[in-house]
Amino acid sequence: MSNTKTSPEFQDEAEERAFWESHDSSDDVDWGRAKAVELPNLKPSTKTISLRLPESLLDHIMIEANKRDMPYQSLIKAWLADDVKQARKKG
C-alpha cells in the first residue's frame, strides 16, 4: 500500500510550476515502485587537466588530427581511450 499523497490537478503548466516552487514533492513519490533506469546516451562528466607535452609531439599530434579532420584534443582522448581499453583486455 502506498503512503503517497495525491497531487492536485492543475489548469495549466504555469499553475503547476507555481505549486511545485512552494511545495516538496518527496511525499508524492512512491519509492517502493521506483525502478532503476539506464541512460546510455548521456554525455559523461569531464574533468579538465593540464598536460605538458614536448612541442614536437604536439605538432605531430596536430598533424595527425588535421589528417582526420578532427580537433587534436579529441584525437588525444580517442587514443588514450583505445590504449586504456587494450590494456584492460590484457590485464
C-alpha positions as CSV (number, residue, x, y, z in Angstrom):
1,M,0.0,0.0,0.0
2,S,1.3,3.4,-0.9
3,N,1.8,6.2,1.6
4,T,2.0,8.9,-1.0
5,K,-0.5,11.7,-1.2
6,T,-2.3,12.7,-4.4
7,S,-1.0,15.7,-6.3
8,P,-3.6,18.3,-7.2
9,E,-4.9,18.8,-10.7
10,F,-3.6,21.8,-12.5
11,Q,-5.3,24.1,-15.0
12,D,-2.0,24.7,-16.9
13,E,1.8,24.4,-16.7
14,A,2.2,27.8,-15.1
15,E,-0.1,26.8,-12.2
16,E,1.8,23.6,-11.7
17,R,5.1,25.4,-11.8
18,A,3.9,27.8,-9.2
19,F,2.7,25.0,-7.0
20,W,5.9,23.0,-7.1
21,E,8.0,26.1,-6.4
22,S,6.5,26.2,-3.0
23,H,5.8,22.5,-2.2
24,D,8.0,19.5,-1.5
25,S,7.5,16.6,-3.9
26,S,9.1,13.9,-1.8
27,D,5.7,12.9,-0.3
28,D,4.4,12.3,-3.8
29,V,6.9,9.7,-4.7
30,D,6.3,6.0,-4.0
31,W,9.9,4.8,-3.8
32,G,8.7,1.2,-3.4
33,R,7.6,1.3,-7.0
34,A,10.7,3.1,-8.3
35,K,12.8,1.3,-10.9
36,A,16.4,1.8,-11.9
37,V,17.0,3.2,-15.4
38,E,20.0,3.3,-17.6
39,L,20.6,6.4,-19.7
40,P,23.4,5.2,-22.1
41,N,23.4,8.3,-24.3
42,L,24.2,10.8,-21.6
43,K,27.5,12.6,-22.1
44,P,29.9,11.6,-19.4
45,S,31.2,14.2,-17.0
46,T,34.6,15.5,-17.9
47,K,37.4,17.0,-15.9
48,T,39.9,19.5,-17.2
49,I,43.6,18.6,-16.7
50,S,46.8,20.2,-17.7
51,L,49.2,18.0,-19.6
52,R,52.7,19.2,-20.6
53,L,53.9,17.7,-23.9
54,P,57.0,18.4,-25.9
55,E,56.2,20.8,-28.7
56,S,57.4,18.4,-31.4
57,L,55.0,15.7,-30.1
58,L,52.1,18.2,-30.0
59,D,53.0,19.3,-33.6
60,H,52.8,15.6,-34.7
61,I,49.5,15.1,-32.9
62,M,48.1,18.2,-34.6
63,I,49.2,17.0,-38.0
64,E,47.5,13.6,-37.4
65,A,44.3,15.3,-36.1
66,N,44.3,17.5,-39.2
67,K,44.6,14.5,-41.5
68,R,41.5,13.1,-39.7
69,D,39.7,16.4,-39.7
70,M,39.2,16.4,-36.0
71,P,40.3,18.6,-33.1
72,Y,43.7,17.5,-31.7
73,Q,42.3,17.2,-28.1
74,S,39.6,14.8,-29.4
75,L,42.3,12.7,-31.1
76,I,44.3,12.6,-27.9
77,K,41.2,11.4,-26.0
78,A,40.4,8.8,-28.6
79,W,44.0,7.4,-28.5
80,L,44.0,7.4,-24.7
81,A,40.7,5.6,-24.5
82,D,41.8,3.0,-27.1
83,D,45.1,2.4,-25.2
84,V,43.3,2.0,-21.8
85,K,40.8,-0.3,-23.4
86,Q,43.6,-2.5,-24.8
87,A,45.5,-2.5,-21.5
88,R,42.3,-3.6,-19.6
89,K,41.8,-6.5,-22.0
90,K,45.3,-7.7,-21.5
91,G,45.3,-7.3,-17.7
